[in-house]
Amino acid sequence: MPLLLASVVSPWWLLLTAFVGLNLLQSSVTGFCPAAVVFKRFGVKGGCAFS
């Protein structure tokens, strides 16, 4: 999807893919996921990795 958006709309959409990839790498190393904190505030139940 980001590749399609990058080719049709703007190449800046590739930054979204890079940001998500770096966030996944950071959370796998540190065990802290900023997205999990945001989802928890919205009432989404935590999974087995981040609770």
mmCIF file as gemmi writes it, N, C-alpha and C atoms, coordinates in Angstrom:
data_model
loop_
_atom_site.group_PDB
_atom_site.id
_atom_site.type_symbol
_atom_site.label_atom_id
_atom_site.label_alt_id
_atom_site.label_comp_id
_atom_site.label_asym_id
_atom_site.label_entity_id
_atom_site.label_seq_id
_atom_site.pdbx_PDB_ins_code
_atom_site.Cartn_x
_atom_site.Cartn_y
_atom_site.Cartn_z
_atom_site.occupancy
_atom_site.B_iso_or_equiv
_atom_site.pdbx_formal_charge
_atom_site.auth_seq_id
_atom_site.auth_asym_id
_atom_site.pdbx_PDB_model_num
ATOM 1 N N . MET Axp A 1 ? 0.804 -1.194 0 1 0 ? 1 A 1
ATOM 2 C CA . MET Axp A 1 ? 0 0 0 1 0 ? 1 A 1
ATOM 3 C C . MET Axp A 1 ? 0.856 1.272 0 1 0 ? 1 A 1
ATOM 4 N N . PRO Axp A 2 ? 1.881 1.365 0.904 1 0 ? 2 A 1
ATOM 5 C CA . PRO Axp A 2 ? 2.695 2.58 0.862 1 0 ? 2 A 1
ATOM 6 C C . PRO Axp A 2 ? 3.439 2.747 -0.467 1 0 ? 2 A 1
ATOM 7 N N . LEU Axp A 3 ? 3.811 1.635 -1.096 1 0 ? 3 A 1
ATOM 8 C CA . LEU Axp A 3 ? 4.485 1.74 -2.384 1 0 ? 3 A 1
ATOM 9 C C . LEU Axp A 3 ? 3.552 2.313 -3.435 1 0 ? 3 A 1
ATOM 10 N N . LEU Axp A 4 ? 2.301 1.9 -3.413 1 0 ? 4 A 1
ATOM 11 C CA . LEU Axp A 4 ? 1.308 2.446 -4.344 1 0 ? 4 A 1
ATOM 12 C C . LEU Axp A 4 ? 1.074 3.927 -4.059 1 0 ? 4 A 1
ATOM 13 N N . LEU Axp A 5 ? 0.928 4.277 -2.787 1 0 ? 5 A 1
ATOM 14 C CA . LEU Axp A 5 ? 0.752 5.68 -2.433 1 0 ? 5 A 1
ATOM 15 C C . LEU Axp A 5 ? 1.974 6.516 -2.81 1 0 ? 5 A 1
ATOM 16 N N . ALA Axp A 6 ? 3.161 5.939 -2.652 1 0 ? 6 A 1
ATOM 17 C CA . ALA Axp A 6 ? 4.381 6.671 -2.999 1 0 ? 6 A 1
ATOM 18 C C . ALA Axp A 6 ? 4.472 6.911 -4.496 1 0 ? 6 A 1
ATOM 19 N N . SER Axp A 7 ? 4.032 5.957 -5.295 1 0 ? 7 A 1
ATOM 20 C CA . SER Axp A 7 ? 4.129 6.129 -6.741 1 0 ? 7 A 1
ATOM 21 C C . SER Axp A 7 ? 3.008 7.001 -7.296 1 0 ? 7 A 1
ATOM 22 N N . VAL Axp A 8 ? 1.846 6.996 -6.658 1 0 ? 8 A 1
ATOM 23 C CA . VAL Axp A 8 ? 0.708 7.747 -7.183 1 0 ? 8 A 1
ATOM 24 C C . VAL Axp A 8 ? 0.6 9.131 -6.547 1 0 ? 8 A 1
ATOM 25 N N . VAL Axp A 9 ? 0.754 9.21 -5.232 1 0 ? 9 A 1
ATOM 26 C CA . VAL Axp A 9 ? 0.5 10.463 -4.524 1 0 ? 9 A 1
ATOM 27 C C . VAL Axp A 9 ? 1.794 11.23 -4.253 1 0 ? 9 A 1
ATOM 28 N N . SER Axp A 10 ? 2.659 10.638 -3.417 1 0 ? 10 A 1
ATOM 29 C CA . SER Axp A 10 ? 3.874 11.341 -3.014 1 0 ? 10 A 1
ATOM 30 C C . SER Axp A 10 ? 4.883 10.338 -2.471 1 0 ? 10 A 1
ATOM 31 N N . PRO Axp A 11 ? 6.17 10.529 -2.778 1 0 ? 11 A 1
ATOM 32 C CA . PRO Axp A 11 ? 7.184 9.629 -2.223 1 0 ? 11 A 1
ATOM 33 C C . PRO Axp A 11 ? 7.355 9.748 -0.712 1 0 ? 11 A 1
ATOM 34 N N . TRP Axp A 12 ? 6.769 10.754 -0.11 1 0 ? 12 A 1
ATOM 35 C CA . TRP Axp A 12 ? 6.849 10.918 1.344 1 0 ? 12 A 1
ATOM 36 C C . TRP Axp A 12 ? 6.166 9.776 2.092 1 0 ? 12 A 1
ATOM 37 N N . TRP Axp A 13 ? 5.296 9.018 1.418 1 0 ? 13 A 1
ATOM 38 C CA . TRP Axp A 13 ? 4.639 7.884 2.064 1 0 ? 13 A 1
ATOM 39 C C . TRP Axp A 13 ? 5.644 6.798 2.441 1 0 ? 13 A 1
ATOM 40 N N . LEU Axp A 14 ? 6.8 6.782 1.811 1 0 ? 14 A 1
ATOM 41 C CA . LEU Axp A 14 ? 7.816 5.795 2.166 1 0 ? 14 A 1
ATOM 42 C C . LEU Axp A 14 ? 8.382 6.057 3.558 1 0 ? 14 A 1
ATOM 43 N N . LEU Axp A 15 ? 8.296 7.294 4.021 1 0 ? 15 A 1
ATOM 44 C CA . LEU Axp A 15 ? 8.73 7.592 5.388 1 0 ? 15 A 1
ATOM 45 C C . LEU Axp A 15 ? 7.852 6.891 6.42 1 0 ? 15 A 1
ATOM 46 N N . LEU Axp A 16 ? 6.586 6.726 6.103 1 0 ? 16 A 1
ATOM 47 C CA . LEU Axp A 16 ? 5.699 5.995 7.009 1 0 ? 16 A 1
ATOM 48 C C . LEU Axp A 16 ? 6.183 4.558 7.176 1 0 ? 16 A 1
ATOM 49 N N . THR Axp A 17 ? 6.55 3.926 6.071 1 0 ? 17 A 1
ATOM 50 C CA . THR Axp A 17 ? 7.049 2.552 6.124 1 0 ? 17 A 1
ATOM 51 C C . THR Axp A 17 ? 8.346 2.481 6.926 1 0 ? 17 A 1
ATOM 52 N N . ALA Axp A 18 ? 9.231 3.438 6.706 1 0 ? 18 A 1
ATOM 53 C CA . ALA Axp A 18 ? 10.492 3.459 7.454 1 0 ? 18 A 1
ATOM 54 C C . ALA Axp A 18 ? 10.237 3.678 8.941 1 0 ? 18 A 1
ATOM 55 N N . PHE Axp A 19 ? 9.322 4.563 9.285 1 0 ? 19 A 1
ATOM 56 C CA . PHE Axp A 19 ? 9.013 4.828 10.683 1 0 ? 19 A 1
ATOM 57 C C . PHE Axp A 19 ? 8.452 3.586 11.37 1 0 ? 19 A 1
ATOM 58 N N . VAL Axp A 20 ? 7.551 2.895 10.722 1 0 ? 20 A 1
ATOM 59 C CA . VAL Axp A 20 ? 6.967 1.682 11.309 1 0 ? 20 A 1
ATOM 60 C C . VAL Axp A 20 ? 8.045 0.61 11.486 1 0 ? 20 A 1
ATOM 61 N N . GLY Axp A 21 ? 8.9 0.455 10.494 1 0 ? 21 A 1
ATOM 62 C CA . GLY Axp A 21 ? 9.974 -0.535 10.597 1 0 ? 21 A 1
ATOM 63 C C . GLY Axp A 21 ? 10.941 -0.228 11.725 1 0 ? 21 A 1
ATOM 64 N N . LEU Axp A 22 ? 11.319 1.04 11.866 1 0 ? 22 A 1
ATOM 65 C CA . LEU Axp A 22 ? 12.22 1.418 12.956 1 0 ? 22 A 1
ATOM 66 C C . LEU Axp A 22 ? 11.552 1.258 14.319 1 0 ? 22 A 1
ATOM 67 N N . ASN Axp A 23 ? 10.265 1.531 14.386 1 0 ? 23 A 1
ATOM 68 C CA . ASN Axp A 23 ? 9.535 1.362 15.643 1 0 ? 23 A 1
ATOM 69 C C . ASN Axp A 23 ? 9.478 -0.121 16.024 1 0 ? 23 A 1
ATOM 70 N N . LEU Axp A 24 ? 9.269 -0.998 15.055 1 0 ? 24 A 1
ATOM 71 C CA . LEU Axp A 24 ? 9.252 -2.436 15.337 1 0 ? 24 A 1
ATOM 72 C C . LEU Axp A 24 ? 10.623 -2.918 15.807 1 0 ? 24 A 1
ATOM 73 N N . LEU Axp A 25 ? 11.68 -2.416 15.167 1 0 ? 25 A 1
ATOM 74 C CA . LEU Axp A 25 ? 13.028 -2.794 15.575 1 0 ? 25 A 1
ATOM 75 C C . LEU Axp A 25 ? 13.321 -2.312 16.987 1 0 ? 25 A 1
ATOM 76 N N . GLN Axp A 26 ? 12.972 -1.077 17.283 1 0 ? 26 A 1
ATOM 77 C CA . GLN Axp A 26 ? 13.205 -0.514 18.615 1 0 ? 26 A 1
ATOM 78 C C . GLN Axp A 26 ? 12.432 -1.277 19.677 1 0 ? 26 A 1
ATOM 79 N N . SER Axp A 27 ? 11.183 -1.626 19.4 1 0 ? 27 A 1
ATOM 80 C CA . SER Axp A 27 ? 10.386 -2.325 20.413 1 0 ? 27 A 1
ATOM 81 C C . SER Axp A 27 ? 10.862 -3.761 20.617 1 0 ? 27 A 1
ATOM 82 N N . SER Axp A 28 ? 11.44 -4.369 19.588 1 0 ? 28 A 1
ATOM 83 C CA . SER Axp A 28 ? 11.96 -5.726 19.771 1 0 ? 28 A 1
ATOM 84 C C . SER Axp A 28 ? 13.226 -5.732 20.612 1 0 ? 28 A 1
ATOM 85 N N . VAL Axp A 29 ? 13.991 -4.651 20.581 1 0 ? 29 A 1
ATOM 86 C CA . VAL Axp A 29 ? 15.229 -4.564 21.356 1 0 ? 29 A 1
ATOM 87 C C . VAL Axp A 29 ? 14.949 -4.124 22.792 1 0 ? 29 A 1
ATOM 88 N N . THR Axp A 30 ? 14.104 -3.1 22.959 1 0 ? 30 A 1
ATOM 89 C CA . THR Axp A 30 ? 13.898 -2.525 24.29 1 0 ? 30 A 1
ATOM 90 C C . THR Axp A 30 ? 12.712 -3.125 25.039 1 0 ? 30 A 1
ATOM 91 N N . GLY Axp A 31 ? 11.754 -3.692 24.323 1 0 ? 31 A 1
ATOM 92 C CA . GLY Axp A 31 ? 10.559 -4.218 24.971 1 0 ? 31 A 1
ATOM 93 C C . GLY Axp A 31 ? 9.508 -3.158 25.234 1 0 ? 31 A 1
ATOM 94 N N . PHE Axp A 32 ? 9.737 -1.931 24.768 1 0 ? 32 A 1
ATOM 95 C CA . PHE Axp A 32 ? 8.782 -0.841 24.95 1 0 ? 32 A 1
ATOM 96 C C . PHE Axp A 32 ? 8.215 -0.461 23.59 1 0 ? 32 A 1
ATOM 97 N N . CYS Axp A 33 ? 6.893 -0.436 23.494 1 0 ? 33 A 1
ATOM 98 C CA . CYS Axp A 33 ? 6.241 -0.091 22.236 1 0 ? 33 A 1
ATOM 99 C C . CYS Axp A 33 ? 5.337 1.117 22.456 1 0 ? 33 A 1
ATOM 100 N N . PRO Axp A 34 ? 5.687 2.263 21.86 1 0 ? 34 A 1
ATOM 101 C CA . PRO Axp A 34 ? 4.847 3.447 22.028 1 0 ? 34 A 1
ATOM 102 C C . PRO Axp A 34 ? 3.43 3.248 21.488 1 0 ? 34 A 1
ATOM 103 N N . ALA Axp A 35 ? 3.279 2.469 20.435 1 0 ? 35 A 1
ATOM 104 C CA . ALA Axp A 35 ? 1.949 2.221 19.892 1 0 ? 35 A 1
ATOM 105 C C . ALA Axp A 35 ? 1.081 1.453 20.886 1 0 ? 35 A 1
ATOM 106 N N . ALA Axp A 36 ? 1.69 0.552 21.656 1 0 ? 36 A 1
ATOM 107 C CA . ALA Axp A 36 ? 0.933 -0.195 22.659 1 0 ? 36 A 1
ATOM 108 C C . ALA Axp A 36 ? 0.365 0.736 23.725 1 0 ? 36 A 1
ATOM 109 N N . VAL Axp A 37 ? 1.121 1.761 24.083 1 0 ? 37 A 1
ATOM 110 C CA . VAL Axp A 37 ? 0.646 2.747 25.069 1 0 ? 37 A 1
ATOM 111 C C . VAL Axp A 37 ? -0.556 3.503 24.511 1 0 ? 37 A 1
ATOM 112 N N . VAL Axp A 38 ? -0.47 3.906 23.259 1 0 ? 38 A 1
ATOM 113 C CA . VAL Axp A 38 ? -1.575 4.633 22.625 1 0 ? 38 A 1
ATOM 114 C C . VAL Axp A 38 ? -2.808 3.749 22.521 1 0 ? 38 A 1
ATOM 115 N N . PHE Axp A 39 ? -2.614 2.505 22.081 1 0 ? 39 A 1
ATOM 116 C CA . PHE Axp A 39 ? -3.756 1.592 21.955 1 0 ? 39 A 1
ATOM 117 C C . PHE Axp A 39 ? -4.396 1.312 23.305 1 0 ? 39 A 1
ATOM 118 N N . LYS Axp A 40 ? -3.579 1.209 24.363 1 0 ? 40 A 1
ATOM 119 C CA . LYS Axp A 40 ? -4.117 0.96 25.694 1 0 ? 40 A 1
ATOM 120 C C . LYS Axp A 40 ? -5.002 2.118 26.149 1 0 ? 40 A 1
ATOM 121 N N . ARG Axp A 41 ? -4.607 3.346 25.805 1 0 ? 41 A 1
ATOM 122 C CA . ARG Axp A 41 ? -5.42 4.515 26.166 1 0 ? 41 A 1
ATOM 123 C C . ARG Axp A 41 ? -6.754 4.521 25.44 1 0 ? 41 A 1
ATOM 124 N N . PHE Axp A 42 ? -6.792 3.921 24.25 1 0 ? 42 A 1
ATOM 125 C CA . PHE Axp A 42 ? -8.045 3.826 23.497 1 0 ? 42 A 1
ATOM 126 C C . PHE Axp A 42 ? -8.881 2.625 23.919 1 0 ? 42 A 1
ATOM 127 N N . GLY Axp A 43 ? -8.378 1.845 24.862 1 0 ? 43 A 1
ATOM 128 C CA . GLY Axp A 43 ? -9.149 0.732 25.392 1 0 ? 43 A 1
ATOM 129 C C . GLY Axp A 43 ? -8.933 -0.6 24.689 1 0 ? 43 A 1
ATOM 130 N N . VAL Axp A 44 ? -7.915 -0.7 23.847 1 0 ? 44 A 1
ATOM 131 C CA . VAL Axp A 44 ? -7.623 -1.949 23.151 1 0 ? 44 A 1
ATOM 132 C C . VAL Axp A 44 ? -6.858 -2.852 24.119 1 0 ? 44 A 1
ATOM 133 N N . LYS Axp A 45 ? -7.273 -4.109 24.212 1 0 ? 45 A 1
ATOM 134 C CA . LYS Axp A 45 ? -6.614 -5.049 25.111 1 0 ? 45 A 1
ATOM 135 C C . LYS Axp A 45 ? -5.213 -5.348 24.599 1 0 ? 45 A 1
ATOM 136 N N . GLY Axp A 46 ? -4.27 -5.464 25.547 1 0 ? 46 A 1
ATOM 137 C CA . GLY Axp A 46 ? -2.898 -5.78 25.194 1 0 ? 46 A 1
ATOM 138 C C . GLY Axp A 46 ? -2.762 -7.226 24.783 1 0 ? 46 A 1
ATOM 139 N N . GLY Axp A 47 ? -1.804 -7.494 23.907 1 0 ? 47 A 1
ATOM 140 C CA . GLY Axp A 47 ? -1.532 -8.846 23.475 1 0 ? 47 A 1
ATOM 141 C C . GLY Axp A 47 ? -0.547 -9.525 24.4 1 0 ? 47 A 1
ATOM 142 N N . CYS Axp A 48 ? 0.003 -10.633 23.949 1 0 ? 48 A 1
ATOM 143 C CA . CYS Axp A 48 ? 0.93 -11.384 24.792 1 0 ? 48 A 1
ATOM 144 C C . CYS Axp A 48 ? 2.296 -10.715 24.875 1 0 ? 48 A 1
ATOM 145 N N . ALA Axp A 49 ? 2.661 -9.895 23.88 1 0 ? 49 A 1
ATOM 146 C CA . ALA Axp A 49 ? 3.977 -9.267 23.897 1 0 ? 49 A 1
ATOM 147 C C . ALA Axp A 49 ? 3.998 -8.048 24.816 1 0 ? 49 A 1
ATOM 148 N N . PHE Axp A 50 ? 3.029 -7.191 24.688 1 0 ? 50 A 1
ATOM 149 C CA . PHE Axp A 50 ? 2.979 -5.952 25.477 1 0 ? 50 A 1
ATOM 150 C C . PHE Axp A 50 ? 1.65 -5.897 26.201 1 0 ? 50 A 1
ATOM 151 N N . SER Axp A 51 ? 1.704 -5.936 27.514 1 0 ? 51 A 1
ATOM 152 C CA . SER Axp A 51 ? 0.436 -5.882 28.257 1 0 ? 51 A 1
ATOM 153 C C . SER Axp A 51 ? 0.403 -4.744 29.233 1 0 ? 51 A 1
